[in-house]
Amino acid sequence: MKYPVTTQGPFAIVSLTGEVDLHTSPNARQQILDQLNAGQSVLVDLSQVEYIDSSGIASLVEGLRVAKGGSQRFGLVGVSKPAMQVLQLAKLDRVFPIFDSVADGIAEAN
Amino acid sequence: MNDNSAIALAEVRFTSRPDQLKHVRSVIRGVLEQTDCDEESRMSIVLALDEACTNVIRHAYRGNERGDIVLQIERDEDDLVFRIRDFAEPIDRSQVRPRALDDIKPGGLGVHFIHEIMDQATFLDPPDGDGNLLVMRKRIPAKQDSR
């Protein structure tokens, strides 16, 4: 499954949707890493995520680490209730920069 | 495999393929909606069971997509009881433990989720000797919202 990716200036916005699990998270991970490896900063839109498991969370953590290594920005946008519940359970809700909207994420970077 | 007092609610048999997990979660949600679990508890339990099944696929069957997995859900008085059985080589139970969360790194969260969400999670010897059997219990919270 390919997730939608759009570009706004230095940011790629990767929009995850539906249920992100062991079956679908490899694609999410690859698409996030592809953008980071191309030099983009990345915002991951989680507003349409209905479910995410630890493998999906691991993809986000890996993105954050790669971004920090490359002095790029990485954040989460519009985190849905199910995704926030899992981030809180992993005690990661204060580790990721989290924004209400893509516009907020971009404004924060400027 | 049931305790005498336990009431069977569901049994799901599936193969050790990641694309099976969505269906399994759907079945679990359907069963939980028939219980007194509130929405947040349902979401948590689905996550814990999904993580346990994921661990079977990744660490017990190790990529073999033809393995059998059986999930049983029972009610035992105020508890929901979940049994996940596989028929892979027995795992090293000492390696199944949550990791420290202050080390921010990908992976290793699944066991943490299971222990955080369930009241009890224990590996038992399968009655007929083959594979692995993880038994989890969760006390059912009363509905907080009757809308």
Interface residues (C-beta under 8 A of the other chain):
Chain A: E19 D21 L22 H23 Y51 D53 S54 S55 I57 A58 S59 V61 E62 L64 R65 P82 Q85 V86 L89 A90 K91 L92 V95
Chain B: P18 D19 L21 K22 R25 E40 M43 S44 V46 L47 D50 E51 T54 I57 R58 L101 I104 K105 P106 G107 G108 L109 G110 H112 F113 E116 I117
